[in-house]
Amino acid sequence: MAGLYIHIPFCKQACHYCNFHFSTNLALKTEILSAINTELILRKNDISERVNTIYLGGGTPSLMNQKELQDLFDCLHANFDISASAEITIEANPDDLTKEKLLQLYDSPINRLSIGLQSFYEEDLKYMNRSHNANQAEHSLLDALVVGFENISVDLIYGSPTTSDEHWIKNVNRIMELALPHISCYALTIEPKTALDHFIKKGKMLAPDEERVSGQFEKLMDICSKNGYEHYEISNFAKDSAYSRHNTAYWQNKPYLGIGPGAHSYNGDKRLWNIANNPAYLKAMNKWRDEPDYNPEGNLYDYENLKEKDKYNEFVMTGLRTIWGVSLKEVELRFSPEYKKHFLGAIVTGISKGQVLENQGTYCLSKAGKLHADAIASGLFMI
């Protein structure tokens, strides 16, 4: 089964740390959403399988109004074979989640909320330049539960200079108290060319401290473990196996189609990415709609054909991040013999340090290894 990712490239304001494609100018919102529906129609044959997951990401998809959402789902159901049990997720900001909005979402096909909370503390939210406040953070969760949403995921960010260990522990424990089924936690990362990168270089803001980042990650793992949350991927924890089916498909190298400006697609052999520019995307989509002979390649999207080396490196990187690990049998089945030899030679270092555990031919990260996941994976890459 395949996945559909739909990128809604609009936000009320720019978070200082964000490097995803978005615009705070909403002037083109109606036209872009119409173009997204057009792209869905024109690319419906890119997926031959039944759609098992739909993910509305961004940007801030919760900026869409009721009619815009209805138009999108009408288009989806008219053009794709969508499973009756499909997981349908929308990313939402707390300030958008009024009771009225939550009722609208609950009455729509959406059955999973991913709420970009980041913190319950005002100083963290201001440092990140989030559009919501601490009170909205709390009430978005309580109201979502009252409305009837059960499949809720919350995003939290750790390692900020404004986040003390005490506040971080309280952030995580609040999610535990509410017994929400899923939590995604990310280290604050300074991405190039973001506002945060600029402010830190100018000395206007403090940078994250690596010791604080690793310490808070360890506290996160301990609290989640004690409360029965399974650490099924480096940044993700689930109670009662409430995994994100959409993201799990990414990590297991399943095909997905990405729609909208800046969206990425993958079919097992090719990786494709749409242009990350709203006016250019709109121009390309209008020409593709109106001109039967128009070639969207190089205008709407670019792509790369993945070499065996690329597929192997991605297989190892994503596999190690999960509880399912990297199966030596799968390496044998998927890749040429030299890849198994390379893997077995390179994995020895991680095993000797106690960072990688082996069980019946499957290799997973230990708790200590999860602190060094990227370095361990890159050490296994075929260059």
N, C-alpha and C positions, 0 to 999 in steps of 0.2 A: 504494500500500500504506500501511496505517496503523500507528501506534505505540500501545503501551499503556504507561502509566506507573503504577506501583503504589507508593503511599507507605506505608512502615512507620514509624509515628510513635513509636518508642521508642529510647532511648539509655541506656547505663550511667551516663554522666555528661554534664554540659553543657559543651561547648566554649565558652570565653569569647567567641569572635567570632561564634557561630552565631545566625542569626535565622530558621532554618527551623522549621517546626512539629514538636515532639517532646515526649515526656515521659520523665522518668527514673523515674517510678513505673510498674512493670511489672504492677501488679495487674490491669489491664484487657487485658493482651496477648492472652490466649486469646479473649476476647469480641470484641475489635477485629478480630483476624485472621479470625474467623468472619464478622463483619459485612462485611469486605472481600470475602470470597467471595460473600456475599449480594449486595453491590453489583455485582460482576462479572456475576452471573446477571441481575439486574434491569436492567442497562444494556447487555446484550450487543447489543441492536439499535441502540445508538448508533454502532456501527461496522458498516458494510456491506461493507467491503473486507477483504481478507486481511491479517492482522497480520504485519508484517515485522520489528518490533522489540518487545521487552519489556524494560522497565527497572525493576528493584526498587531504589527509592531511599528516602531517609529524612532524619532518623532513621538507624537502623543496621539494615538488613535482615539482616545476618549474625548478628543475635541470634535469628533464627528457627531452630528445631530441625529435624531431618530430617523428622519427621512434618508439621510445619506447612508446610514447603516442598512436600512431596508433596501435601498437601491443596490447596494453592494451584494447583499445576500440573495436578492432576486437574480442578479447577474450570475452569481456563483452557482446557484441551483439550476439555472437554465443551461449552463455550459459545462458543468462537471458532474461526474458520478461521485456524490459525497455519501460516505457511509452514514447510516442512521445513528451510529454510536461515535461519530467523529468528535474528537476533542477540539473545541473552538475557543481560542484564547484571545483576549484583548488586553493590551497593556494600558494601564490607566494611572493618571496622577490623582492623588488624594483630593486636590482642590476641585477636580471635575466631578467627583463622586458625591454629588448631592443625593438626597433620598429619591428625588424625582428621576435623576439620571440613572441611579441604580435600579429603579423599577423598570425603566425603559430597557436597560441592558438585560435584566432578568427575563423580560418578556420577549427578548430577541433570541436568535439561535445560539448566542454566546453562552457557554457553560463553564468557562474558567476565567477568573480574573487574575491578572498579574499586576499587582499594585506597586508602583515605584515609590515606596515609602522613604527609604534610605536612612532615616533616623527619626526618633521621637523627640529630639532635642533641637531647640531653636538655633543654637550656635552652629551646629553641624549644617543645618539646612541653609543658613545664611552664607556660610563658607562655600557651600556648593552652588549657591544661587538657585536653589529650588524654588518653584512657584508656589508651594504650599507651606503652611506653618505647622507647628507641633500639634496644635489642637485639631487641625484637619487630618493630620496623620492618624491620630487616635480614632477619630470619629468615622473616618472612611472605612476602617475595619469593622467597627461595631455596627455601623449601618449596613454594610454588606452582609454581615451575618444575620441581622434582623430581617432584611429583605428576603433572604433565603439562599444566598450563594453558599455553597459548601466547598467547592473546588477553588480555593484561593491560594495564590502564591504571593509572597511579599519579598521585595528586594531591600536589602540593607547594605550599607557601605561601611567598611571598617578601615582603620589606619589613618583617618583624618587627624591633623594636628589638634583639632577641636574636640576629638572624641577620646575622653579619658577611658581607662579600663573599666572604671565603675559604670560609666554611662553605656559602654559597649555591652557589658554583661546585662544591664537592665534592658537595653534594646532587644537582645536575643531572648531574655527571659519573658518579656512581654508577649512575644510570639508564642512561646511555650505555654504561657498562661491561657491564651486564647485557643490553644490546641489547633492552630491552623495547619493544614495538611502539608504545606510546602514552603520552604524558605530558600531564597537565593542570596548569597552573600559574596560581595566582591571587594577586593582590596582597592583602595583609592589609588588610581594609576595616573601618572602625569603623561598624557598623550601629547605628542608634538603638535604645535600650532593651535592648541586650545587656549582659552582664556586663562585657565589655571597655570598652564605652562608659561604664558607671558607674565602673569602676576608674580610667579615664583622667581623667574629670571630677573625681574625688576625689583625684587626684594619687597614687594607689597604684600606677599602672603608667605606663610611658612610651608615648607615641603613636608610630605609624609616622612616619618622616621621608620626605617626598615625594621628595627627591633620592635617597635610598637605594632607594626603590621603583622609580623610573624607571631608575636605574643597574643594578639587579639584573634588571629586565626586559630591558634591552639585552644584558646578559651572557647571559641565558637564550637570547635569539634567536641570538646569535653561536655559542654552544656547540651548540645544536640544529642550526643550519645546517651547521656543520663536520662534524657526525656523521650527516648525511643525513636529518634529521628535517624534514618539511615543516610549515611554520607555516600550517596550513590554516584556523585560526580564532584570534582574538586570544589565547585562553587555552589553545589545544590544538595539539599537535605529534604527527605520526604518521610512522612509518617504513614504507616500502613500501605507502603508501596505506591503512594500517590505521586509517582514520577511525572515529570513533564513529558508526555508522549511525543510531542513535537520536537523538543530539543534532544530527547533520547535518540530519535531517528537521525538527527545530525551526527551524533557521536557514534552511531552504528553504521554510518556511511550509506544511509538510505537516500533515494532521490527526492528532490524537492524542487518546486518552481517558485521563483521569487518575482513578484510583480510590484511595479512602482519605482520611482526614482531612487537609485542607489541600491536596489534589491539585488541579491545574488541567487543564482540557481545552480543545481548540481544534478547530473544524471548518471554518475558513476564513471564516466569517461571524460566529461567536459565540465569546466566551471565557467559560468557566464555571469556578467555583472552589468546592470543597467547604468546608464549615465546618471551621475549624482549631481544633477543640476535641473531645477524645476522648469525654467523656461525652455531649456534645450530638450528635456523629456517631453514636454507638451508639444513642441514643434515637431519632434520626431513622430510622436503618436498621431498627431493630426495628419501628417503626410502618409503614414502607413495606413490609416483609416481611409483616406481619400484617393490614394494612388495605388491601384492594384499591383503595379510592377515595382513598387518601392521596396528597397532592400534595407531593413532596419539594422543590419550588421554594420558596426562602425559608426552608426548614428544614434540608435537607441541603446545598443549594447555592444560589448566586446566579449571575447571569450579566450580561453586557453584549453588546448587538448592536454590532458594530464598524462605524463609519462609514468612508467611503472614506478620509478623512483618517487615521484610525487605522491602516487597512491599509497605506496608503502609508508612514507613518512607521515602522511595524514592518518593512516590506519593506526600506526604506533602511537602518535600523539593523542588522538582522541580516545583510543582504547585504554591507555594508561590512566587517563583522567577519571575513568569510571570503575565501579565495583566489578564490572564484567571483565576488565583487564584485557590483556593481549594473549590470545590463544596461539600456541606454537603450531597447532594443527591448521588454524586459519592462515597463518603465514605461509605454510607449505602449500595450501590449496590455492591461495590468491596470487602468489609471487614465484618468481624463478628461484631455483635452488640456492643461489648465492645469497639471497635475502635471509633465509633461515640461518645460514652460517654466520652472516654478519650480525644478526640479532643475538644469537647465542654467545658470540664473542663479546659484544658490547654490553650485554645485560649483566655480565659477571660483576662489574664495578658496583652497580646498584645493589646487587644481592650481598656482596661482601660488606657493604656499609650498613646493611639492615634497612635499606630504603625500598627494596623491591622484594616481594614475597612470591614464591613459586608453589603452586599446588596443582599436581597432575597436568602439568604442561601449560598452565595458565599463569600469567605474570601480572601481579597487581602491586600498587604502591602501598607501603606500610604507612602508619600515621606519620612517622618521621619523613618518609619519602614524599608525602603530600606537601610538605613545606618546600620541596625542591622539584616539583613536578615538571616545570618547563625545562630545567637544566637536565634532568634525567632523560626526558624525551628527546631533546636535541642531541644527547650523547648516543642515541640509538639510530639517528638519521643516517640514511645513505646519501653521501654527498656527491 
